[in-house]
Structures are given as structure tokens and as C-alpha cells.
Amino acid sequence: MREAQTVEKETSTAAESSGSVKVSALEKVGYASGDLACNLIYATVSTYLLFFYTDVFGISAAAAGTMFLVVRIFDAINDPMIGSLVDRTNTKYGRFRPYLLYSAVPFAILAVLCFTTPDFNDWGKLVYAYITYTALTVVYTFINVPYGALTSAITRDNDEVVKLTSVRMIFANIGGLIVSFSVPFLSSYIGNITNNTALGWQITMGILGVFGTLLILFTFKTTKERVQVVQTDYKIKPTDIFEQLRVNRPLVVLSIFFIIIFGVNSIINSVGIYYVTYNMDSPELVKWYGLIGTLPAFAILPFIPWLNKKLGKKKLLYISLAVTIVGLLGILLIPPTMIAAILIARLVAAAGALTAGGFMWALIPETIEYGEFKTGKRMGGLIYAIVGFFFKFGMALGGIIPGLVLTQFGYVANQVQTQTSLTGILITTTVVPIILLILAMIDIKFYNLDDETYDKVVRELENRQKINRQLEKGEIY
């Protein structure tokens, strides 16, 4: 009996040290709560900030769109620096979790400031928007990069990673659901009772910020970093990004996929409020349009681990993208007066987009392992910074493209739109995303890390880790 218990304990200890462990339900919920928090705040920003700038704060669509582009260029420099800093971190709380602890409160405060309308002139408003939005994106990177990299530190078990990611995406979509339904309702309700539209937006963001902060702290408390990096003599630098992009083909493919998918979702969501308000002439349906865009997640995401085993990575993504295109074609071709049919098309498009968007996060830990396999350096923070830059750029496309396109089609805020501007809104919310989705299909064709290859990579890394530990202990020379 004692021998059996000893063997079981040694096996458990070995699994724990290698990181190939099963993750408890509490830890899955705790980890997933972080994405719920991020979505409460950043999904509000990506979905409603353009509308807030143009229709509440009084910044032109072109100026706001340009600002989103400029800040993303800044991210191209900033994100790798933060990623390499995260990889060099070593504290009693681990490498990634400390950033959740110390960035949660500033994240919420800056989100509120982004939805605050000081009484400045046009130039002052634009400068204020640049400062607050840039600061928010920097703090978001300090949360999102270590939060994302934390997946690869919790477990190396690929099935557990997919399960963990599925729970995370369910919680992320709960955040999206809350944002889609509550933000239009609360901002309008508070704005009406205070007779101050801007104040309605500010208080709404404050409420979401408080809940977001508490959830991020809950993630810090309930998660554990198990995949430990054996101390080596190498140093991780921001310039290591170029080596990763050179040798890590799965990372390059996935990064392109991220910018496309987040771009598509952000464009559809940010222009949706314009489409419902002006093309459908039904501003009261904005919250329902957003709600329908989130609901399929709760029916689909729990089955992603099963779908992955049945279909495989590429086939699952191809089908998801095709379903999204079908839904968008429906919105393009159905007259906006046919409200029920439009909402059904919206549901179909959302089902495909949420499946692809949910599953792609499970692939990032694979690229971290592959990058370590190819270079000998484990760079979870830097790789998530790379992916983070691309998905933030994709989210910013929800402001850049609509802002520029709507300006070209003659959109003017808070008035009846011309037929030309209505056409511009329709094209931006359907045709542009369809083109991007076709590019995503082409991109994913080049993803070359199948399950068999990944298993070989993990076994090799575990062997290297075992040898390094034996060298440290002097067991081998």
C-alpha cells in the first residue's frame, strides 16, 4: 500500500513539476474570470468608443479613426518591450500573476477617463482622447499579456489547455453579453434620469470598472503557475521577437489570423450600432442586436473540445469562417425593414465568428512550446505581446476602418443619413468583413502544427527540462 502511495505521489509530483496536470474547476473559473473582467472594460471600449467619440464627445469620425491607427503604431513598439519585461519577471507570486494584482485598479480608472467629456475645445478634446486612450492600451497590455501567457504556465496538457480556453471564452462572452445589453441600456437610462448623456456613459463605465477590478483580483487569487522555467544564462530581449517571427511559423500564421478575426468582430460590432440606428431606423434594438451577437457562445463554446477532436483544427476553423460569411451575406442582401430575418442572419454570423474566435486562443500555448523547441527560450510573455499587438490592432480596425469609410460616404452624426451614407454603413458591416474572412481562410491553410507534431514537441521539452534539473542537482555531468 505504502509503495503504491509513494509511486502515486512521485507520479503526481513529476506531473506537477513538468506542468502536465489536470486543472481544477475552481481554477478554471478563476482564470476565466480574468477574461470576463477584460471584456467588461475593453469590449466596451472597442465596441462603443468610436460612437462615443463621434456622437457624444464631438470628435470627427476621421480624427477618431486616425487616432486608433496612431495608437496601434505605438503598440508595435510598446508591446514587445512589455512582453520581454514580463518574461524577465521573477517574484514570489510568479512571473505573470503580479501584473494582474498591480494593474487592475489603474485599468478601471483609465477606462472611466476614456468615457469622460471635459469641456475642452476641439483640439483639446483630441489631445485628451489620445492621452487617455493610449494610457489605457498600455495598462491593458500589462494585464492582457501576462494573463494570456498564464495559460501556458498553468498546464502543458493540450486537452486541459483547450478546456481551460473554452471556459475562458464562455466567461469572455458573458462579458460580451453584459456589455452588449447593459451598456446601451445603462448609459441611456442614467443619461435620461440625469439629463446628461455624457454622464450616463461615464457612470456606466465606472460600474463596469469596479466589477472588472474585483474579477481580475479573483483571477490572481485562484490561479497557480506550474510550468516553471529552469534558470538559464539566456536573457530575453524585445528584439527576440524577430527570431520568433523567423522560426515560429505557427505563430506568424496565428498572429495574422488574430488581426483578421478581431478586426472582423470589432468592425461588425462597432458598425452594428450605426446599422441598427440608421439603416434599420430602430435604435431601441441596439442592445438586442448586441445580445444576439453573443448568445451563440453559450451553446457552442462548451463543445469546442469535442469539435476539435472530431474535426481537427483547420476543418473546425474553415467551417466556422464559412458560417460567418453566410450570416453576413444575409445581412447584406436582406432589406433592413425585415427585422426578424436580419436578426437571424446576425445570429448565424455570430455563431461562426464566436467559434473561430473562441478556438484560436487555445492555439497560442502551442506556439509558445514550439518557439521554445526551436530557440531554446521560453518566451510566453513576448509571444503573447506579439499576439496581443495583432489582436489589439484588429480591435482597433473597428475604429479605423469604419471611421475612414463612413467619412468617405458622407456620414454626419446625429442626423438623418443620406442613401450614400447608409450604403457606406452596410458595406462596412458586411462586405469588408467578408473580404477579411476569405483572407483568414487562406492564412490558416499555412498552420503546420498538427497534434502529432505538437506531442513530439512537448515530449522533447519535458526531456530537456528533466536533463536540466539533473544537471542542476549534479545527478549527471
N, C-alpha and C positions, 0 to 999 in steps of 0.2 A: 504493500500500500504506500509506504513512505517513498519507495523508489519511483512508483508511478507519479506521486505528487511532485517529487523532485524533478522528474522528466517534464511534467506538465508546466512546472514553474519555470524551468530553464527554457522551454519552448516559447512560453509567453514572454519571458524576458528578451529572448532573441528577436522575437517578432516586434516587441516594443522598441528595441534599440535600432532595428532596421527600418522601422516605420510602417511595416506591412501589418496593420492592425485593423480590427473592426471598430467602427466609431459608434458610440452610444447615441441613443435617441436624443438625450438632453444636449449633448454636444452638437449634434446636427442642427437642432432647433436654435441653440445658442449661436452657432456660426451663421446660420441662415438669417438670424435677426439683424445681422450687420447689413445685409443687402436690403432688407426691409427699411432700415434706417436711411441708407443711402438713397433709396428710391423716393422715400418721403420728401427728401430735400432736393436731390439733384434731378429727379424726374420732373419735379415741379419747375425747376429752372429750365430744363431742356424743352419742356412742353409749352410752358406759358410765358417765359421771359420775353420772347420776341413780341408776343401780343401785348404784354405789359409795357414794354418799351414804346411800342408804336401807338397803342390806344389809350394808355394811362399816363405814362411819363412824358410822352410827347417827343420821342426821338424818331427820326425818319427810318423807314424800313431799310433803306440803302446804308445809312450810317450804322444801324444796329447789325446788319449782316456783315459789313466790313469789320466791325469790332470783333465779332465771333471769329472771323478769319485771322485777324491780327493776334488774338489771344492764343489761338491754336499754334501759330508760328512760334510764339513764346514757349508753348508747351514742348515743342520739339527740342528745345534746349534744356528746359527745366526738368522735364520728366526723367530723362536718363540720369541726371545728377541726383535726383531724389531716390531713384531706383538703386543706384550704386551705394548711396548712403545707407539705405535700408539693408542691403546685403552686408555692409560692414558693421552693422549694429550687433552688439552682444551685451545683453543686460540680464538681470535676474528674472525678468518677465519674458525673455526670449528675444528673437530678432524682429518679429513683426507685431506682436501684441502691444508693445509700449506705445506705438503710434496711434493705436485706437484709443488708448487711455488719455493721451495728452492732446489729441486733435479734435475730439468730439465736440467740446464746447465752442471753440473758435469756428468750427464748421457751421454750427447753427446760427451763431451771431452774424457771420458774414452773409448767410442766406437771407436773413431778415434785412440786412443793409441793402442787398441787391433789389429787394422789393420795397424800398423806401424812396420817397419822392421829395427830396429837398427842393426848396424854391430857388433854383438857380436859373440863369439864362440858358439858351440853347447850348452854348459852348460848355458852360459849367456842368450841365446835365450829362453831356457826353463824356467829359473827363471823370465825373463821379461814377458813371457806368463802367468805364474802363478800369478804374481803380478797384471798385468793389467786386466786379466780375472776375478780374484777374486774381485778386486775393482769394476769392472763393475757389477758383480752379486749383490754385497752389495747395490750399489746405485739403481740398478733395483728393489731390494726388497723394498727400501724406497719409490719407486714410485708405484710399482705394488700392494703391499699390501693395502695401503690406497686408491689407485684408485679402486681396486676391491671392497673393503668394502664400498666405496662411494655409490654403487648401493643400498645397504640396508639402507643407510641414506637418499637417495633421496625420496623413497616412499616404503610403505608397501603393496601397492596394487599389488597382484600377477600378474594380467593381464598386468599392467603397467611395472612390472619388466621384463616380457617376451618380451614385445615390446621394452623396453629400451635395453635389451640384444640383441635383433635381429638387431636393428640399430647399436649397438656397433659391432656386428660380421660382419655386412656389411662393416663398416669402417675398421675393422681389416683386412678383406680380400682385401679391396682396398690397404691397406698397403702391404699385401702379394703379391698382383698383381704387385704393383710398384717394390717391392723387387725382385720378380721372373724375371721380364722382364728387369728392368733398371740396376740392379747390374751387371749382366754379360755383358750387353751392355756397360755401362759407364766405368766399370773397364777395359774392353778390349779396348774401344775407347781411353780413356785417356792414358792407358798404351802404346798404339801404337803410339800416337802422341808425347808422351814424351820419347818414347823408354825406359820406366821404368814400368814394370808390377806392382811392389810393390807400386809405387807412384799412379798408377791408382786405386788401391784398397783404398789407404789412402784418396785420394781426393773424391772418391765416397762416402766413409763413412762420410766424412766431410759434404758433401752436404746433405745427409740424416739426419745427426745430427742437422743441422741448422733448417730444416723443422720440425724435431721431437720436438725440444725445443719450437718452436713457437706454435705448436699444443697442447703441454702439458699446456702451459700458457693459451691458449684459453679455455681448459677444466676447469682450475682453475677459470677463469673469469665468465664462463656461468653456472656453477652448484651451487646448493644450498643444504645444509644439513638440512633436515626437521625432520627426526626421531631423536628426542633428548632423550638422556639418562637421566632419573631422577637421581639426585645426591643421591648416597647411601654411606654406610660406607664400602662397599667391595672394595678391591684392586685387580687388575688383574695382575697376575704374569706369567712368562713364563711356570711355572710348571702346570698352569691351562690347558695346552694342554693335559695332561694325563687324567684329569677329562672329557674333551670334548671327547676324543677318547674312554673313558669308557662308557659314557652315550649317546653319539650322534651317533647312528648307521648310519643315513643317511650321516653324514659327513665322516665316515670311508669308506663307500661304494663309495661315490663320490670321495674321495681322491685317492683310488685305481684306479677308472675309469680315473681320470685325468692323473695319471702317465702312464697308458696304452695308452690312446689316444694321449697324447702329445708325448709319446715315438714312437708310430706308425708313426705319422705325421713327426716327426723330422727325423726318420730313412729313411722314404721314400724320404723326401726332400733332406737330406744331401747325400744320396747314389745315388739319381737321377742324379746328375751331373757326377758321375762316370759311371753310367749305360749308359747315353746318349753319353758321351765322348768315352768310351772304348767298351762297348758291341754293341751299335748301330753305333759306329765309326762316330758320327755326332755331334761334339762339337758345331757346329753352331746352333743346335736345343735346346741347354740347356735353353735358355730364353723362347722358345716356350713351352717346356716341363713344365717349372715352371708356365708359364702363364695358361696353360690348367689345372694345379692343383689348380688354384684359381678361374677361371671363373664361375664354377657352383654355387659359393656362391651367386652371384647376381641374379640368377634365383630361388634359394632355400630359402635363409635366410629370405626374406620378408614374406614367407608363413609359417614360423615356428610357430608363434602364432596360426594360423589356424590348422596346422598339430597337434599341441599339444592338441587342443580341440577335434579334430576328432579322434586321435589315442590314446591319453594318453601318459604319459611319457615313460613307459617301451616299449610299442609297437613301438613308434617312434624311440627309440634308437636301438632296436633289428633290425628293418628294415634297418636303416642306416648302422649298422655294417655289416649286411649281404651283402648289396650292395657294400661296400668297399672290402669285401673278394672276391666277384665275379670279380671286376675290377683287383685286384691283381693276381688272378688266370689267368686272361687273359694275363697279362704281363709275368707271369711265363711260360705259355705254348706257347705263340705266338713267332715265331722266331724274333729276333731283326731287321732283314732285312725288315720285314713288317711294315714299319714306320707308315703308316696310322692306321693300326689295333692296334699298340702299343699305339698310341696317344688316340684312342677311349677308350681303356682299362684304360688308365690313367685318362680320363675324368670321367668314371664310378666310379673308386675308389675314386676320389676326391669328387664326388657328395655325396657319402655316408659318407666319413670322415668329410667333411665340415658340414653336417647336424648334426652329433653326436657332433662334436667339438663346433658348434655354440650353440646348445641347452643346453649342460651341464653347461654352465656359468649361465643360468637362475635358476639353482637349488641351487646355493650357498646361496643366501639370505634365502632360505627355511631352510638351515641347521643352519644359524645364529639365526633365530627365534626359531627353535627347541631347539638349545643349550641354549638360554635364558629361554625358557619354562622349560627345565629340571634342570637348575642350578641356575636360578635367576640372572645370569650375562650375560650382552650383550657384546659379545667379537668378534665384526666384524673384527677388526684388527688381532687378534690372529687366528681366523678361516681362514681368507684369507692368513695368513702366513703359516698355515698348508697346505692349498690347493696350495699356491704358491711354497712351498718346493717341493711338489709332481709334479706339472706341470713343474717346472724347472728341476727336476730330469728326468722327461720324455723327456724334450727337450734335456737334456744332453745325453740321450741314443742315440741320433742321432750322437753323437761323440764317446761315449764309445763303443757301440756295433760294429758299422762299423770299428772303429779304431782297435779293437782287432780281429774281424773276418777277415778283409782284410789282416791283418798281417799274420794270420794263413794260409790264402790261397795264400800267396806269392806276395801280391800287392807291386809294386815298382813304385813310382811316375814318371811321365813324360817319360814313355817308353811304347812300345807295350806290352800288358799284355799276360801272358800265358793263356791257356784254363782253368787251375785251378783257376787263379785269376779272370777270367771272370765269372766262376761258382760261386765263392765266392761273387762277386758283385750281381749277380742275386738272390742268396739265401738270401742275406742280405736285398735286397729291396722288396722281395715278401714273402718268406716262414716265415722269422722271424716276420714280421708284422701280417701275417695271424694267427700265433700261439697266438700272443698277443691279437688280436681281439676276438678270441674264449674265451680267459680268461676274456675279458671285458664283453662278453655276460653272462658269469657265474656270474661275480661280480654284474652286475646291477640287477640281479634277487633278490638280497637281499635288494634293496632300498625299504623301507617300509613307506615312507611319501607320501601318496596319497593326492589328492586335498581336500577331505573331512576332513582328519586329519589336514592338514595344516590350513584350515579355522578355525577349532576349536582352534588351537594353537594361531593364530593371535587374535581371539576374546578374549581369555584368557589374552594375553599380553596387549591388549588395556584396558581391565578391571583393570588389575594390575596398569597400568600407570595412569589411572583415579583416582584410590584409593590413589596412592602415591601423586598425585597432591593435592587431597582434604586434605590429612594428612598434607602436607606442608603448606597449606593455613589455617589450623585449622578448616576446614569445618566439619571434622569428627574426632573422638578421638578413 
